[in-house]
Amino acid sequence: MSKDWYIIYTISRREKQVVSALDHKKIVNYCPLNNISLSDTTNPQFNKIPLFKSSIFVFISNEEIELVKQIQGVLNFLYWLSEPAIIKKEEIQAIQLITGNYNNIKIERSTINQLNEVSIMEENLFHTKINSNTKNIKILTVILSTMGFTLKAEKELSQLQILDDQIQTLNSALNKIDFQLQ
């Protein structure tokens, strides 16, 4: 009995209750949360809201689909070509990466392509001027081709983080050179 990731739609603002019911039935689930900053002060406060409104990922077998549909608050599954859509494990991992490391994630619609792999692009913008302050920003873009979404997030980097990134890049380049010399 193989298991796959699926998306279920819930009644609006009932994600927490559905997650609780799924946990009670010991069904593996994931409701990614987006940390939205409430202020731009030195001590920012965050409000956690579901990244995908009224949507929860479940890791179940085909036989458990009917069981999940019976949970109070579940409306239906996301369908693709008359079947519940299977979400790639790599896309779940990419969502976990971006929600675990970034705040204020923005979602954009993109084209659905079941054949494409997940794409993750990282870009560093150094010394970007925002409101007359100089900031170093890292932008992460994740393209979820099977779901038809692009996630974009920014993170302000400290000087120490920039140095760490540069050291990791240098170590990676040195490892490639080392491997090629062997």
C-alpha positions as CSV (number, residue, x, y, z in Angstrom):
1,M,0.0,0.0,0.0
2,S,1.9,3.1,-1.3
3,K,1.1,6.5,0.1
4,D,1.2,9.9,-1.7
5,W,0.6,13.5,-0.9
6,Y,-2.7,15.0,-1.8
7,I,-4.4,18.4,-1.2
8,I,-7.7,18.6,0.6
9,Y,-9.9,21.7,0.6
10,T,-11.5,22.7,3.9
11,I,-14.3,25.0,5.0
12,S,-12.9,28.5,5.1
13,R,-10.9,29.2,8.3
14,R,-11.3,25.6,9.6
15,E,-7.8,24.4,8.8
16,K,-6.9,24.0,12.5
17,Q,-10.0,21.9,13.3
18,V,-9.4,19.7,10.3
19,V,-5.7,19.2,11.2
20,S,-6.7,18.3,14.7
21,A,-9.2,15.7,13.4
22,L,-6.6,14.3,11.0
23,D,-4.1,14.0,13.9
24,H,-6.7,12.2,16.0
25,K,-7.1,9.7,13.2
26,K,-3.3,9.4,12.9
27,I,-3.3,10.7,9.3
28,V,0.0,12.4,8.4
29,N,-0.9,16.0,7.3
30,Y,0.9,19.3,6.7
31,C,-0.7,22.8,6.8
32,P,2.1,25.2,5.8
33,L,2.0,28.5,7.7
34,N,3.1,31.9,6.5
35,N,4.6,34.2,9.1
36,I,3.1,37.6,8.2
37,S,4.9,40.5,9.9
38,L,2.6,42.9,11.7
39,S,5.1,45.7,12.1
40,D,8.4,46.9,10.7
41,T,10.0,47.6,14.1
42,T,13.2,46.2,15.5
43,N,11.2,43.6,17.3
44,P,8.8,42.4,14.6
45,Q,5.7,40.4,15.6
46,F,4.3,37.7,13.3
47,N,0.9,36.4,12.7
48,K,0.8,32.8,11.4
49,I,-1.8,32.1,8.7
50,P,-2.2,29.2,6.4
51,L,0.0,29.7,3.3
52,F,-2.7,28.1,1.0
53,K,-6.1,29.2,2.3
54,S,-8.5,26.4,3.0
55,S,-6.0,23.8,2.0
56,I,-4.1,21.0,3.8
57,F,-1.7,18.4,2.5
58,V,-2.4,14.7,3.5
59,F,0.0,11.7,3.1
60,I,-2.4,8.8,2.5
61,S,-3.0,5.7,0.4
62,N,-5.6,5.6,-2.3
63,E,-7.8,3.5,0.1
64,E,-7.9,6.3,2.7
65,I,-9.3,8.9,0.4
66,E,-12.9,8.1,1.4
67,L,-12.0,8.2,5.1
68,V,-10.5,11.7,4.7
69,K,-13.6,12.9,2.8
70,Q,-15.8,12.0,5.8
71,I,-13.9,14.2,8.3
72,Q,-16.0,17.2,9.4
73,G,-14.7,20.4,7.7
74,V,-13.2,18.6,4.6
75,L,-15.0,19.7,1.4
76,N,-13.1,17.7,-1.2
77,F,-9.7,16.9,-2.8
78,L,-7.9,18.9,-5.4
79,Y,-8.5,17.0,-8.7
80,W,-6.5,16.7,-11.9
81,L,-7.9,14.9,-14.9
82,S,-10.9,13.4,-12.8
83,E,-8.6,11.9,-10.2
84,P,-7.3,13.4,-6.8
85,A,-4.1,15.2,-7.7
86,I,-0.9,13.7,-6.4
87,I,1.6,16.2,-5.2
88,K,5.3,15.5,-5.6
89,K,7.3,14.9,-2.4
90,E,9.9,17.4,-3.7
91,E,7.2,20.1,-3.8
92,I,6.2,19.4,-0.2
93,Q,9.9,19.6,0.8
94,A,10.3,22.9,-1.1
95,I,7.3,24.3,0.7
96,Q,8.8,23.2,4.0
97,L,12.1,24.9,3.1
98,I,10.5,28.3,2.2
99,T,8.1,28.3,5.2
100,G,10.8,27.3,7.6
101,N,13.3,30.0,6.6
102,Y,11.3,32.9,5.2
103,N,8.4,35.2,6.3
104,N,5.9,37.2,4.2
105,I,5.7,34.6,1.4
106,K,3.8,35.8,-1.6
107,I,1.8,33.3,-3.8
108,E,1.3,33.8,-7.6
109,R,-0.6,31.6,-10.0
110,S,1.5,29.9,-12.7
111,T,0.9,27.2,-15.3
112,I,0.4,23.6,-14.2
113,N,2.8,21.1,-15.7
114,Q,2.8,17.6,-14.3
115,L,6.1,16.8,-16.0
116,N,8.3,19.6,-14.7
117,E,10.4,19.3,-11.6
118,V,10.2,21.8,-8.7
119,S,12.4,24.8,-9.3
120,I,14.1,26.7,-6.5
121,M,16.0,29.9,-7.4
122,E,17.9,32.0,-4.9
123,E,19.1,35.5,-5.5
124,N,21.1,37.8,-3.3
125,L,20.5,41.6,-3.6
126,F,23.3,43.4,-1.8
127,H,23.1,47.0,-0.6
128,T,19.5,47.5,-1.8
129,K,18.2,50.9,-0.7
130,I,14.8,50.8,1.0
131,N,13.5,53.9,2.8
132,S,17.0,55.4,2.7
133,N,18.4,52.4,4.7
134,T,20.8,50.0,3.0
135,K,19.8,46.4,3.3
136,N,21.1,43.1,2.1
137,I,18.2,40.9,0.9
138,K,18.0,37.3,-0.2
139,I,15.1,36.4,-2.5
140,L,13.9,32.8,-2.8
141,T,11.6,31.8,-5.6
142,V,10.0,28.3,-5.6
143,I,8.0,27.1,-8.7
144,L,5.5,24.4,-7.8
145,S,4.7,23.2,-11.3
146,T,2.2,20.4,-10.4
147,M,0.2,22.7,-8.2
148,G,0.4,25.8,-10.5
149,F,1.9,28.2,-8.0
150,T,5.0,30.2,-7.6
151,L,6.1,31.2,-4.1
152,K,8.3,34.2,-3.5
153,A,9.9,35.4,-0.3
154,E,12.5,37.9,0.8
155,K,14.8,37.8,3.8
156,E,17.0,40.5,5.2
157,L,20.5,39.2,5.7
158,S,22.9,40.3,8.5
159,Q,26.5,40.8,7.7
160,L,27.3,37.5,9.4
161,Q,24.8,35.6,7.2
162,I,26.3,37.1,4.1
163,L,29.8,36.0,5.2
164,D,28.4,32.5,5.9
165,D,26.8,32.3,2.4
166,Q,30.1,33.4,0.8
167,I,32.0,30.8,2.8
168,Q,29.5,28.0,1.7
169,T,29.8,29.1,-1.9
170,L,33.6,29.0,-1.7
171,N,33.6,25.6,0.0
172,S,31.2,24.2,-2.6
173,A,33.4,25.5,-5.4
174,L,36.5,24.1,-3.8
175,N,34.8,20.7,-3.4
176,K,33.9,20.6,-7.1
177,I,37.5,21.5,-8.0
178,D,38.8,18.8,-5.6
179,F,36.4,16.2,-7.1
180,Q,37.5,17.1,-10.7
181,L,41.2,16.8,-9.8
182,Q,40.8,13.2,-8.5
